[in-house]
Amino acid sequence: MPYKKVSCTFGELVVAWEDETVVYLDFGHDMTRLRQYLHQDAYFEAALPEFLAAALASYEKGHPEALDGIPCRLQVTDFQRRVLTALRTIPFGQTASYGQLARMIGSEKAARAVGGALNRNPIALIYPCHRIIGATGKMTGFASGIAHKEALLAHELGENS
């Protein structure tokens, strides 16, 4: 399966795709999460497909809609799919709490389960789990580290420019 390590102003990414469909996108250059998620070791580094390179470059320039048309394939549970689908409705540059996201999917008491689903988000950025913060407004729980979460939110607010 092809993958590419990509450097952006808001962090380092690892992107994997198959047949013009993103199957994995995460922060950092650690391939461990990729291998765990896809349950295979057959990866080869390849040039990023033009449609992905163009979308990421446009997003980096402050155009969040550039990510909307990227085809993705999620290999997740039904609950995770509900969480990730709702996550995409949170506007660029805005945040919500785990509890708010739980209410959005009709599971008011599932804030911790929502956090668990976000921790296993295989396609970060496109499914923007960095927009979820603690109920007090504190930056919490981001699989690739709070620094990435803060950098992404700063990017979305135009603070990296």
Disulfide bonds with the S-S distance in Angstrom:
none
